[in-house]
Amino acid sequence: MGRLLLICEDVLSLEADALVCPAHKHLIRGRGLSAQVYDRAGDALVSECSQLPECPVGEARVSAAPNLLVNHLIHTVTPQWSSGDQWGAQGVAQLRECYDSVLALARERGLRRLLFPALGAGTNRFPHEIAAHQGLTALRAAQDDFSQLTVSLHSRAALATWRKVDARFFSENQNGGDPAASA
């Protein structure tokens, strides 16, 4: 059984087979973590990504990870949070597709240790509760296919939220794993 870790550390200071990077659909330097990755990786990443096909929301692409502590980057385009309006359900489904696409691509490539940020919860402004539920649903379902899945959160508050969601919906407890029994 693979491990799923929730931590609060700089994701760029960690080692793994691949880092999941929120991306722009044209795989160019974006904002937030994407900007940090491109700044550190440099022109080699820009050149490689220019050869990859456009990446629609919910899909994923893989590249090398020059000048980083990981071997690969898995780029995925996350949806913008729409404040829970009539398009909110579509955005939530697309966020889940990001995780599913990343995990499928990692399986294809034989990547066993993955690092994730809180996809969608940065510059795209998904509330951490929603981002955590979508992320953990996908990661818990795929956990046995990988040796380690790590979600590295940018703040202790975000980490606490993800741990709370994990405990409520996914962790076994003394009531046989039924989250409703402990509510």
C-alpha positions in Angstrom: 0.0 0.0 0.0 1.4 3.4 -1.0 1.7 6.3 1.4 -0.2 9.6 1.2 1.5 12.4 3.0 0.0 15.8 3.8 2.8 18.3 4.7 3.5 22.0 4.9 6.9 22.5 3.1 8.3 24.2 0.0 7.3 21.8 -2.7 10.4 22.9 -4.7 12.7 21.7 -1.9 11.4 18.1 -2.1 12.6 15.1 -4.1 10.3 12.7 -6.1 9.9 11.2 -9.5 7.6 14.1 -10.6 6.2 17.4 -9.4 2.7 18.3 -10.5 2.7 21.9 -11.7 -0.4 24.0 -12.3 -0.1 25.2 -15.9 -1.3 27.7 -18.5 -3.0 26.0 -21.5 -0.1 26.9 -23.7 2.4 25.5 -21.2 4.0 28.9 -20.7 5.1 30.6 -17.5 2.0 31.2 -15.4 1.5 32.6 -12.0 2.2 31.2 -8.5 4.0 27.9 -8.4 4.1 27.8 -12.2 6.1 31.0 -12.2 8.5 29.6 -9.6 9.0 26.4 -11.5 9.7 28.2 -14.8 12.0 30.7 -13.1 14.1 27.9 -11.6 14.0 25.5 -14.6 14.9 28.2 -17.1 15.1 28.2 -20.9 15.4 24.4 -21.2 11.8 24.0 -19.8 10.5 26.8 -22.0 12.0 25.2 -25.1 10.7 21.7 -24.2 7.2 22.9 -23.4 7.0 24.8 -26.6 7.1 21.4 -28.4 4.2 20.0 -26.4 0.6 20.2 -27.6 -1.8 22.7 -25.9 -3.2 21.4 -22.6 -6.9 22.0 -22.1 -8.4 22.4 -18.6 -8.4 19.0 -16.8 -5.7 17.4 -19.0 -2.0 16.8 -18.3 1.3 16.9 -20.1 4.8 15.7 -19.0 8.2 17.3 -19.4 11.7 17.1 -18.1 12.4 19.1 -14.9 15.7 20.9 -15.5 17.3 22.4 -12.4 14.7 20.9 -10.1 15.0 18.1 -7.5 12.5 16.0 -9.5 13.0 14.1 -12.8 9.7 15.2 -14.4 7.1 17.9 -14.3 3.5 16.9 -14.9 1.7 20.0 -16.0 -2.1 20.3 -15.6 -4.4 23.2 -16.3 -6.7 23.8 -13.3 -10.1 25.6 -13.6 -10.8 29.0 -12.2 -13.1 29.0 -9.1 -16.3 30.7 -10.1 -17.5 31.4 -6.5 -20.0 28.6 -6.5 -22.2 30.1 -9.2 -24.1 28.1 -11.9 -20.7 26.9 -13.4 -19.3 25.9 -10.1 -20.1 22.2 -10.5 -18.3 22.1 -13.9 -15.2 23.6 -12.3 -15.2 21.1 -9.5 -15.5 18.2 -12.0 -12.6 19.7 -14.0 -10.5 20.0 -10.9 -11.1 16.3 -10.3 -10.2 15.6 -13.9 -6.8 17.3 -13.3 -5.9 14.8 -10.6 -7.2 11.9 -12.6 -5.2 13.0 -15.7 -2.1 13.5 -13.7 -2.4 10.1 -12.1 -3.1 8.3 -15.4 -0.1 9.9 -17.0 2.2 9.1 -14.1 1.0 5.4 -14.2 1.7 5.4 -18.0 5.3 6.7 -17.4 6.0 4.4 -14.4 6.4 7.4 -12.0 5.9 6.1 -8.5 6.6 9.2 -6.2 4.6 12.3 -6.9 4.5 15.8 -5.3 1.3 17.8 -5.5 0.5 21.4 -4.5 -3.1 22.1 -3.6 -4.3 22.2 -7.2 -6.7 25.0 -7.9 -6.4 26.5 -4.4 -3.7 28.9 -5.3 -4.1 31.7 -7.9 -7.3 30.0 -9.2 -8.9 30.5 -5.8 -10.7 27.2 -5.1 -11.6 27.1 -1.4 -9.2 24.6 0.3 -12.2 22.5 1.5 -13.3 21.8 -2.0 -9.8 21.5 -3.4 -9.0 19.0 -0.6 -12.1 16.9 -1.1 -11.5 16.6 -4.9 -7.8 16.0 -4.5 -8.1 13.5 -1.7 -10.9 11.6 -3.5 -8.6 11.0 -6.4 -5.4 10.4 -4.4 -7.0 8.0 -1.9 -8.5 6.0 -4.8 -5.1 5.7 -6.6 -2.9 5.4 -3.5 -2.1 1.7 -4.0 -0.7 2.4 -7.5 2.1 4.6 -6.2 4.8 4.2 -3.6 4.2 7.8 -2.3 1.9 10.7 -3.0 2.7 13.9 -1.2 0.6 17.0 -1.0 2.7 19.9 0.1 0.6 22.8 1.3 1.8 26.4 1.4 0.5 27.2 4.9 -0.3 25.6 8.2 -3.9 26.7 7.9 -4.2 24.9 4.5 -2.6 21.8 6.0 -5.1 21.8 8.8 -7.9 22.1 6.4 -6.7 19.2 4.2 -6.1 17.0 7.3 -9.6 17.8 8.6 -11.1 16.8 5.2 -9.0 13.7 5.1 -10.0 12.7 8.6 -13.7 13.4 8.0 -14.1 11.7 4.6 -11.3 9.2 4.1 -9.5 8.1 7.2 -10.6 5.0 9.1 -11.8 5.6 12.6 -13.0 3.5 15.5 -16.5 3.4 14.0 -15.4 1.2 11.1 -14.5 4.0 8.7 -18.0 5.5 8.6 -17.5 9.3 8.7 -21.2 9.8 9.5 -20.9 7.7 12.6 -18.3 10.1 14.2 -20.1 13.3 13.2 
